Structure formats: C-alpha cells, structure tokens
Amino acid sequence: MRAVRELNTACRIIVRCRYQATLETLRKQGASEVVSEERQAAAQIVRLLTD
C-alpha cells in the first residue's frame, strides 16, 4: 500500500482482512477501506436470525 500511496496519494485502496483485529493496522498502513470477513459473517448471521 505504501508504494501505491507514493505513486498516487488520491488512490482509493480497498483491502480485505480475515479478522477484525487486523482492521485498524491495515487502515494505519494506508488502506482507504477495509472489508472484514469476520464482521461480514457476523452481519450475515444476524440477518439470517432476524428474518
């Protein structure tokens, strides 16, 4: 991500992480958006339980 930021500071960097615990680290390293598998799975379970 650092190399991308050096080439284009306005570039939107979207990354995926498996665990919520790594989310903030990726943001600090330059990710614009982080999609957490753990969070997405939890949200899907809640949707299924509340339908």
mmCIF file as Biopython writes it, N, C-alpha, C and O atoms, coordinates in Angstrom:
data_model
#
loop_
_atom_site.group_PDB
_atom_site.id
_atom_site.type_symbol
_atom_site.label_atom_id
_atom_site.label_alt_id
_atom_site.label_comp_id
_atom_site.label_asym_id
_atom_site.label_entity_id
_atom_site.label_seq_id
_atom_site.pdbx_PDB_ins_code
_atom_site.Cartn_x
_atom_site.Cartn_y
_atom_site.Cartn_z
_atom_site.occupancy
_atom_site.B_iso_or_equiv
_atom_site.auth_seq_id
_atom_site.auth_asym_id
_atom_site.pdbx_PDB_model_num
ATOM 1   N N  . MET A ? 1  ? 0.814   -1.175  0.000  1.0 0.0 1  A 1 
ATOM 2   C CA . MET A ? 1  ? 0.000   0.000   0.000  1.0 0.0 1  A 1 
ATOM 3   C C  . MET A ? 1  ? 0.867   1.252   0.000  1.0 0.0 1  A 1 
ATOM 4   O O  . MET A ? 1  ? 0.506   2.271   -0.588 1.0 0.0 1  A 1 
ATOM 5   N N  . ARG A ? 2  ? 1.982   1.165   0.648  1.0 0.0 2  A 1 
ATOM 6   C CA . ARG A ? 2  ? 2.872   2.327   0.711  1.0 0.0 2  A 1 
ATOM 7   C C  . ARG A ? 2  ? 3.315   2.753   -0.681 1.0 0.0 2  A 1 
ATOM 8   O O  . ARG A ? 2  ? 3.345   3.944   -0.990 1.0 0.0 2  A 1 
ATOM 9   N N  . ALA A ? 3  ? 3.660   1.781   -1.520 1.0 0.0 3  A 1 
ATOM 10  C CA . ALA A ? 3  ? 4.105   2.093   -2.887 1.0 0.0 3  A 1 
ATOM 11  C C  . ALA A ? 3  ? 2.990   2.745   -3.694 1.0 0.0 3  A 1 
ATOM 12  O O  . ALA A ? 3  ? 3.237   3.672   -4.465 1.0 0.0 3  A 1 
ATOM 13  N N  . VAL A ? 4  ? 1.767   2.262   -3.517 1.0 0.0 4  A 1 
ATOM 14  C CA . VAL A ? 4  ? 0.621   2.844   -4.224 1.0 0.0 4  A 1 
ATOM 15  C C  . VAL A ? 4  ? 0.416   4.280   -3.771 1.0 0.0 4  A 1 
ATOM 16  O O  . VAL A ? 4  ? 0.191   5.166   -4.595 1.0 0.0 4  A 1 
ATOM 17  N N  . ARG A ? 5  ? 0.491   4.515   -2.477 1.0 0.0 5  A 1 
ATOM 18  C CA . ARG A ? 5  ? 0.320   5.874   -1.938 1.0 0.0 5  A 1 
ATOM 19  C C  . ARG A ? 5  ? 1.393   6.820   -2.476 1.0 0.0 5  A 1 
ATOM 20  O O  . ARG A ? 5  ? 1.114   7.985   -2.759 1.0 0.0 5  A 1 
ATOM 21  N N  . GLU A ? 6  ? 2.612   6.318   -2.613 1.0 0.0 6  A 1 
ATOM 22  C CA . GLU A ? 6  ? 3.690   7.160   -3.140 1.0 0.0 6  A 1 
ATOM 23  C C  . GLU A ? 6  ? 3.429   7.541   -4.594 1.0 0.0 6  A 1 
ATOM 24  O O  . GLU A ? 6  ? 3.760   8.649   -5.015 1.0 0.0 6  A 1 
ATOM 25  N N  . LEU A ? 7  ? 2.839   6.627   -5.359 1.0 0.0 7  A 1 
ATOM 26  C CA . LEU A ? 7  ? 2.546   6.898   -6.767 1.0 0.0 7  A 1 
ATOM 27  C C  . LEU A ? 7  ? 1.310   7.771   -6.954 1.0 0.0 7  A 1 
ATOM 28  O O  . LEU A ? 7  ? 1.253   8.598   -7.864 1.0 0.0 7  A 1 
ATOM 29  N N  . ASN A ? 8  ? 0.322   7.580   -6.082 1.0 0.0 8  A 1 
ATOM 30  C CA . ASN A ? 8  ? -0.936  8.308   -6.237 1.0 0.0 8  A 1 
ATOM 31  C C  . ASN A ? 8  ? -1.590  8.472   -4.870 1.0 0.0 8  A 1 
ATOM 32  O O  . ASN A ? 8  ? -2.204  7.537   -4.356 1.0 0.0 8  A 1 
ATOM 33  N N  . THR A ? 9  ? -1.462  9.645   -4.290 1.0 0.0 9  A 1 
ATOM 34  C CA . THR A ? 9  ? -1.991  9.883   -2.946 1.0 0.0 9  A 1 
ATOM 35  C C  . THR A ? 9  ? -3.510  9.883   -2.898 1.0 0.0 9  A 1 
ATOM 36  O O  . THR A ? 9  ? -4.095  9.696   -1.830 1.0 0.0 9  A 1 
ATOM 37  N N  . ALA A ? 10 ? -4.161  10.092  -4.044 1.0 0.0 10 A 1 
ATOM 38  C CA . ALA A ? 10 ? -5.623  10.129  -4.076 1.0 0.0 10 A 1 
ATOM 39  C C  . ALA A ? 10 ? -6.246  8.764   -4.370 1.0 0.0 10 A 1 
ATOM 40  O O  . ALA A ? 10 ? -7.469  8.622   -4.358 1.0 0.0 10 A 1 
ATOM 41  N N  . CYS A ? 11 ? -5.415  7.772   -4.630 1.0 0.0 11 A 1 
ATOM 42  C CA . CYS A ? 11 ? -5.913  6.437   -4.982 1.0 0.0 11 A 1 
ATOM 43  C C  . CYS A ? 11 ? -6.706  5.840   -3.819 1.0 0.0 11 A 1 
ATOM 44  O O  . CYS A ? 11 ? -6.291  5.924   -2.663 1.0 0.0 11 A 1 
ATOM 45  N N  . ARG A ? 12 ? -7.825  5.251   -4.132 1.0 0.0 12 A 1 
ATOM 46  C CA . ARG A ? 12 ? -8.643  4.583   -3.121 1.0 0.0 12 A 1 
ATOM 47  C C  . ARG A ? 12 ? -8.181  3.127   -3.024 1.0 0.0 12 A 1 
ATOM 48  O O  . ARG A ? 12 ? -8.259  2.380   -4.000 1.0 0.0 12 A 1 
ATOM 49  N N  . ILE A ? 13 ? -7.704  2.733   -1.852 1.0 0.0 13 A 1 
ATOM 50  C CA . ILE A ? 13 ? -7.195  1.381   -1.640 1.0 0.0 13 A 1 
ATOM 51  C C  . ILE A ? 13 ? -8.191  0.615   -0.779 1.0 0.0 13 A 1 
ATOM 52  O O  . ILE A ? 13 ? -8.441  0.971   0.372  1.0 0.0 13 A 1 
ATOM 53  N N  . ILE A ? 14 ? -8.752  -0.436  -1.352 1.0 0.0 14 A 1 
ATOM 54  C CA . ILE A ? 14 ? -9.731  -1.266  -0.653 1.0 0.0 14 A 1 
ATOM 55  C C  . ILE A ? 14 ? -9.106  -2.641  -0.442 1.0 0.0 14 A 1 
ATOM 56  O O  . ILE A ? 14 ? -8.673  -3.288  -1.396 1.0 0.0 14 A 1 
ATOM 57  N N  . VAL A ? 15 ? -9.063  -3.081  0.812  1.0 0.0 15 A 1 
ATOM 58  C CA . VAL A ? 15 ? -8.454  -4.368  1.136  1.0 0.0 15 A 1 
ATOM 59  C C  . VAL A ? 15 ? -9.420  -5.233  1.939  1.0 0.0 15 A 1 
ATOM 60  O O  . VAL A ? 15 ? -10.408 -4.755  2.497  1.0 0.0 15 A 1 
ATOM 61  N N  . ARG A ? 16 ? -9.099  -6.517  1.974  1.0 0.0 16 A 1 
ATOM 62  C CA . ARG A ? 16 ? -9.896  -7.485  2.728  1.0 0.0 16 A 1 
ATOM 63  C C  . ARG A ? 16 ? -9.018  -8.074  3.818  1.0 0.0 16 A 1 
ATOM 64  O O  . ARG A ? 16 ? -7.837  -8.347  3.600  1.0 0.0 16 A 1 
ATOM 65  N N  . CYS A ? 17 ? -9.602  -8.269  4.992  1.0 0.0 17 A 1 
ATOM 66  C CA . CYS A ? 17 ? -8.876  -8.954  6.060  1.0 0.0 17 A 1 
ATOM 67  C C  . CYS A ? 17 ? -9.769  -10.044 6.629  1.0 0.0 17 A 1 
ATOM 68  O O  . CYS A ? 17 ? -10.996 -9.957  6.578  1.0 0.0 17 A 1 
ATOM 69  N N  . ARG A ? 18 ? -9.146  -11.042 7.159  1.0 0.0 18 A 1 
ATOM 70  C CA . ARG A ? 18 ? -9.906  -12.156 7.723  1.0 0.0 18 A 1 
ATOM 71  C C  . ARG A ? 18 ? -10.467 -11.798 9.098  1.0 0.0 18 A 1 
ATOM 72  O O  . ARG A ? 18 ? -11.625 -12.091 9.396  1.0 0.0 18 A 1 
ATOM 73  N N  . TYR A ? 19 ? -9.646  -11.167 9.929  1.0 0.0 19 A 1 
ATOM 74  C CA . TYR A ? 19 ? -10.040 -10.924 11.315 1.0 0.0 19 A 1 
ATOM 75  C C  . TYR A ? 19 ? -10.155 -9.434  11.625 1.0 0.0 19 A 1 
ATOM 76  O O  . TYR A ? 19 ? -9.390  -8.613  11.119 1.0 0.0 19 A 1 
ATOM 77  N N  . GLN A ? 20 ? -11.107 -9.119  12.450 1.0 0.0 20 A 1 
ATOM 78  C CA . GLN A ? 20 ? -11.371 -7.750  12.882 1.0 0.0 20 A 1 
ATOM 79  C C  . GLN A ? 20 ? -10.135 -7.124  13.538 1.0 0.0 20 A 1 
ATOM 80  O O  . GLN A ? 20 ? -9.923  -5.915  13.443 1.0 0.0 20 A 1 
ATOM 81  N N  . ALA A ? 21 ? -9.335  -7.941  14.193 1.0 0.0 21 A 1 
ATOM 82  C CA . ALA A ? 21 ? -8.161  -7.447  14.918 1.0 0.0 21 A 1 
ATOM 83  C C  . ALA A ? 21 ? -7.133  -6.787  13.996 1.0 0.0 21 A 1 
ATOM 84  O O  . ALA A ? 21 ? -6.355  -5.948  14.450 1.0 0.0 21 A 1 
ATOM 85  N N  . THR A ? 22 ? -7.118  -7.147  12.725 1.0 0.0 22 A 1 
ATOM 86  C CA . THR A ? 22 ? -6.133  -6.568  11.802 1.0 0.0 22 A 1 
ATOM 87  C C  . THR A ? 22 ? -6.657  -5.343  11.062 1.0 0.0 22 A 1 
ATOM 88  O O  . THR A ? 22 ? -5.907  -4.689  10.337 1.0 0.0 22 A 1 
ATOM 89  N N  . LEU A ? 23 ? -7.912  -5.034  11.237 1.0 0.0 23 A 1 
ATOM 90  C CA . LEU A ? 23 ? -8.552  -3.932  10.520 1.0 0.0 23 A 1 
ATOM 91  C C  . LEU A ? 23 ? -7.837  -2.596  10.744 1.0 0.0 23 A 1 
ATOM 92  O O  . LEU A ? 23 ? -7.493  -1.909  9.783  1.0 0.0 23 A 1 
ATOM 93  N N  . GLU A ? 24 ? -7.620  -2.240  11.971 1.0 0.0 24 A 1 
ATOM 94  C CA . GLU A ? 24 ? -7.018  -0.933  12.277 1.0 0.0 24 A 1 
ATOM 95  C C  . GLU A ? 24 ? -5.576  -0.847  11.776 1.0 0.0 24 A 1 
ATOM 96  O O  . GLU A ? 24 ? -5.138  0.216   11.334 1.0 0.0 24 A 1 
ATOM 97  N N  . THR A ? 25 ? -4.847  -1.940  11.840 1.0 0.0 25 A 1 
ATOM 98  C CA . THR A ? 25 ? -3.474  -1.964  11.326 1.0 0.0 25 A 1 
ATOM 99  C C  . THR A ? 25 ? -3.453  -1.655  9.838  1.0 0.0 25 A 1 
ATOM 100 O O  . THR A ? 25 ? -2.615  -0.881  9.375  1.0 0.0 25 A 1 
ATOM 101 N N  . LEU A ? 26 ? -4.364  -2.251  9.091  1.0 0.0 26 A 1 
ATOM 102 C CA . LEU A ? 26 ? -4.430  -2.009  7.650  1.0 0.0 26 A 1 
ATOM 103 C C  . LEU A ? 26 ? -4.790  -0.559  7.347  1.0 0.0 26 A 1 
ATOM 104 O O  . LEU A ? 26 ? -4.262  0.027   6.402  1.0 0.0 26 A 1 
ATOM 105 N N  . ARG A ? 27 ? -5.675  0.017   8.133  1.0 0.0 27 A 1 
ATOM 106 C CA . ARG A ? 27 ? -6.010  1.437   7.948  1.0 0.0 27 A 1 
ATOM 107 C C  . ARG A ? 27 ? -4.796  2.318   8.210  1.0 0.0 27 A 1 
ATOM 108 O O  . ARG A ? 27 ? -4.536  3.265   7.469  1.0 0.0 27 A 1 
ATOM 109 N N  . LYS A ? 28 ? -4.062  2.004   9.261  1.0 0.0 28 A 1 
ATOM 110 C CA . LYS A ? 28 ? -2.858  2.786   9.580  1.0 0.0 28 A 1 
ATOM 111 C C  . LYS A ? 28 ? -1.799  2.649   8.496  1.0 0.0 28 A 1 
ATOM 112 O O  . LYS A ? 28 ? -0.999  3.562   8.289  1.0 0.0 28 A 1 
ATOM 113 N N  . GLN A ? 29 ? -1.790  1.512   7.802  1.0 0.0 29 A 1 
ATOM 114 C CA . GLN A ? 29 ? -0.823  1.287   6.732  1.0 0.0 29 A 1 
ATOM 115 C C  . GLN A ? 29 ? -1.239  1.943   5.425  1.0 0.0 29 A 1 
ATOM 116 O O  . GLN A ? 29 ? -0.484  1.919   4.453  1.0 0.0 29 A 1 
ATOM 117 N N  . GLY A ? 30 ? -2.442  2.535   5.389  1.0 0.0 30 A 1 
ATOM 118 C CA . GLY A ? 30 ? -2.831  3.293   4.208  1.0 0.0 30 A 1 
ATOM 119 C C  . GLY A ? 30 ? -4.087  2.851   3.489  1.0 0.0 30 A 1 
ATOM 120 O O  . GLY A ? 30 ? -4.454  3.452   2.479  1.0 0.0 30 A 1 
ATOM 121 N N  . ALA A ? 31 ? -4.756  1.819   3.975  1.0 0.0 31 A 1 
ATOM 122 C CA . ALA A ? 31 ? -5.986  1.370   3.319  1.0 0.0 31 A 1 
ATOM 123 C C  . ALA A ? 31 ? -7.083  2.413   3.496  1.0 0.0 31 A 1 
ATOM 124 O O  . ALA A ? 31 ? -7.269  2.952   4.587  1.0 0.0 31 A 1 
ATOM 125 N N  . SER A ? 32 ? -7.802  2.689   2.422  1.0 0.0 32 A 1 
ATOM 126 C CA . SER A ? 32 ? -8.932  3.618   2.490  1.0 0.0 32 A 1 
ATOM 127 C C  . SER A ? 32 ? -10.134 2.932   3.124  1.0 0.0 32 A 1 
ATOM 128 O O  . SER A ? 32 ? -10.832 3.513   3.956  1.0 0.0 32 A 1 
ATOM 129 N N  . GLU A ? 33 ? -10.361 1.700   2.722  1.0 0.0 33 A 1 
ATOM 130 C CA . GLU A ? 33 ? -11.475 0.901   3.229  1.0 0.0 33 A 1 
ATOM 131 C C  . GLU A ? 33 ? -10.969 -0.504  3.517  1.0 0.0 33 A 1 
ATOM 132 O O  . GLU A ? 33 ? -10.122 -1.027  2.792  1.0 0.0 33 A 1 
ATOM 133 N N  . VAL A ? 34 ? -11.491 -1.111  4.578  1.0 0.0 34 A 1 
ATOM 134 C CA . VAL A ? 34 ? -11.127 -2.483  4.914  1.0 0.0 34 A 1 
ATOM 135 C C  . VAL A ? 34 ? -12.406 -3.283  5.099  1.0 0.0 34 A 1 
ATOM 136 O O  . VAL A ? 34 ? -13.278 -2.908  5.883  1.0 0.0 34 A 1 
ATOM 137 N N  . VAL A ? 35 ? -12.510 -4.385  4.371  1.0 0.0 35 A 1 
ATOM 138 C CA . VAL A ? 35 ? -13.653 -5.285  4.489  1.0 0.0 35 A 1 
ATOM 139 C C  . VAL A ? 35 ? -13.204 -6.459  5.350  1.0 0.0 35 A 1 
ATOM 140 O O  . VAL A ? 35 ? -12.267 -7.176  4.999  1.0 0.0 35 A 1 
ATOM 141 N N  . SER A ? 36 ? -13.872 -6.645  6.467  1.0 0.0 36 A 1 
ATOM 142 C CA . SER A ? 36 ? -13.517 -7.709  7.402  1.0 0.0 36 A 1 
ATOM 143 C C  . SER A ? 36 ? -14.424 -8.917  7.194  1.0 0.0 36 A 1 
ATOM 144 O O  . SER A ? 36 ? -15.646 -8.808  7.300  1.0 0.0 36 A 1 
ATOM 145 N N  . GLU A ? 37 ? -13.821 -10.071 6.898  1.0 0.0 37 A 1 
ATOM 146 C CA . GLU A ? 37 ? -14.605 -11.299 6.734  1.0 0.0 37 A 1 
ATOM 147 C C  . GLU A ? 37 ? -15.369 -11.611 8.014  1.0 0.0 37 A 1 
ATOM 148 O O  . GLU A ? 37 ? -16.531 -12.016 7.974  1.0 0.0 37 A 1 
ATOM 149 N N  . GLU A ? 38 ? -14.711 -11.421 9.139  1.0 0.0 38 A 1 
ATOM 150 C CA . GLU A ? 38 ? -15.318 -11.714 10.430 1.0 0.0 38 A 1 
ATOM 151 C C  . GLU A ? 38 ? -16.575 -10.863 10.644 1.0 0.0 38 A 1 
ATOM 152 O O  . GLU A ? 38 ? -17.607 -11.373 11.081 1.0 0.0 38 A 1 
ATOM 153 N N  . ARG A ? 39 ? -16.483 -9.584  10.339 1.0 0.0 39 A 1 
ATOM 154 C CA . ARG A ? 39 ? -17.621 -8.680  10.516 1.0 0.0 39 A 1 
ATOM 155 C C  . ARG A ? 39 ? -18.746 -9.007  9.533  1.0 0.0 39 A 1 
ATOM 156 O O  . ARG A ? 39 ? -19.922 -8.998  9.898  1.0 0.0 39 A 1 
ATOM 157 N N  . GLN A ? 40 ? -18.375 -9.295  8.288  1.0 0.0 40 A 1 
ATOM 158 C CA . GLN A ? 40 ? -19.380 -9.629  7.278  1.0 0.0 40 A 1 
ATOM 159 C C  . GLN A ? 40 ? -20.115 -10.915 7.643  1.0 0.0 40 A 1 
ATOM 160 O O  . GLN A ? 40 ? -21.330 -11.007 7.469  1.0 0.0 40 A 1 
ATOM 161 N N  . ALA A ? 41 ? -19.387 -11.902 8.145  1.0 0.0 41 A 1 
ATOM 162 C CA . ALA A ? 41 ? -20.010 -13.165 8.558  1.0 0.0 41 A 1 
ATOM 163 C C  . ALA A ? 41 ? -20.969 -12.931 9.721  1.0 0.0 41 A 1 
ATOM 164 O O  . ALA A ? 41 ? -22.072 -13.477 9.736  1.0 0.0 41 A 1 
ATOM 165 N N  . ALA A ? 42 ? -20.558 -12.133 10.682 1.0 0.0 42 A 1 
ATOM 166 C CA . ALA A ? 42 ? -21.418 -11.840 11.829 1.0 0.0 42 A 1 
ATOM 167 C C  . ALA A ? 42 ? -22.682 -11.110 11.388 1.0 0.0 42 A 1 
ATOM 168 O O  . ALA A ? 42 ? -23.773 -11.413 11.871 1.0 0.0 42 A 1 
ATOM 169 N N  . ALA A ? 43 ? -22.543 -10.156 10.479 1.0 0.0 43 A 1 
ATOM 170 C CA . ALA A ? 43 ? -23.708 -9.416  9.981  1.0 0.0 43 A 1 
ATOM 171 C C  . ALA A ? 43 ? -24.669 -10.344 9.248  1.0 0.0 43 A 1 
ATOM 172 O O  . ALA A ? 43 ? -25.885 -10.219 9.389  1.0 0.0 43 A 1 
ATOM 173 N N  . GLN A ? 44 ? -24.129 -11.271 8.468  1.0 0.0 44 A 1 
ATOM 174 C CA . GLN A ? 44 ? -24.975 -12.222 7.742  1.0 0.0 44 A 1 
ATOM 175 C C  . GLN A ? 44 ? -25.722 -13.137 8.710  1.0 0.0 44 A 1 
ATOM 176 O O  . GLN A ? 44 ? -26.902 -13.420 8.501  1.0 0.0 44 A 1 
ATOM 177 N N  . ILE A ? 45 ? -25.061 -13.599 9.755  1.0 0.0 45 A 1 
ATOM 178 C CA . ILE A ? 45 ? -25.718 -14.450 10.750 1.0 0.0 45 A 1 
ATOM 179 C C  . ILE A ? 45 ? -26.852 -13.696 11.424 1.0 0.0 45 A 1 
ATOM 180 O O  . ILE A ? 45 ? -27.935 -14.249 11.616 1.0 0.0 45 A 1 
ATOM 181 N N  . VAL A ? 46 ? -26.620 -12.450 11.782 1.0 0.0 46 A 1 
ATOM 182 C CA . VAL A ? 46 ? -27.672 -11.634 12.405 1.0 0.0 46 A 1 
ATOM 183 C C  . VAL A ? 46 ? -28.849 -11.481 11.453 1.0 0.0 46 A 1 
ATOM 184 O O  . VAL A ? 46 ? -29.998 -11.611 11.876 1.0 0.0 46 A 1 
ATOM 185 N N  . ARG A ? 47 ? -28.587 -11.207 10.169 1.0 0.0 47 A 1 
ATOM 186 C CA . ARG A ? 47 ? -29.678 -11.083 9.189  1.0 0.0 47 A 1 
ATOM 187 C C  . ARG A ? 47 ? -30.480 -12.374 9.092  1.0 0.0 47 A 1 
ATOM 188 O O  . ARG A ? 47 ? -31.710 -12.343 9.046  1.0 0.0 47 A 1 
ATOM 189 N N  . LEU A ? 48 ? -29.795 -13.495 9.060  1.0 0.0 48 A 1 
ATOM 190 C CA . LEU A ? 48 ? -30.487 -14.781 8.960  1.0 0.0 48 A 1 
ATOM 191 C C  . LEU A ? 48 ? -31.333 -15.067 10.197 1.0 0.0 48 A 1 
ATOM 192 O O  . LEU A ? 48 ? -32.422 -15.631 10.090 1.0 0.0 48 A 1 
ATOM 193 N N  . LEU A ? 49 ? -30.842 -14.684 11.352 1.0 0.0 49 A 1 
ATOM 194 C CA . LEU A ? 49 ? -31.575 -14.935 12.591 1.0 0.0 49 A 1 
ATOM 195 C C  . LEU A ? 49 ? -32.766 -14.002 12.773 1.0 0.0 49 A 1 
ATOM 196 O O  . LEU A ? 49 ? -33.722 -14.344 13.469 1.0 0.0 49 A 1 
ATOM 197 N N  . THR A ? 50 ? -32.714 -12.836 12.158 1.0 0.0 50 A 1 
ATOM 198 C CA . THR A ? 50 ? -33.792 -11.864 12.351 1.0 0.0 50 A 1 
ATOM 199 C C  . THR A ? 50 ? -34.816 -11.853 11.222 1.0 0.0 50 A 1 
ATOM 200 O O  . THR A ? 50 ? -35.791 -11.104 11.284 1.0 0.0 50 A 1 
ATOM 201 N N  . ASP A ? 51 ? -34.611 -12.662 10.204 1.0 0.0 51 A 1 
ATOM 202 C CA . ASP A ? 51 ? -35.594 -12.741 9.104  1.0 0.0 51 A 1 
ATOM 203 C C  . ASP A ? 51 ? -36.783 -13.586 9.488  1.0 0.0 51 A 1 
ATOM 204 O O  . ASP A ? 51 ? -37.702 -13.759 8.687  1.0 0.0 51 A 1 
#
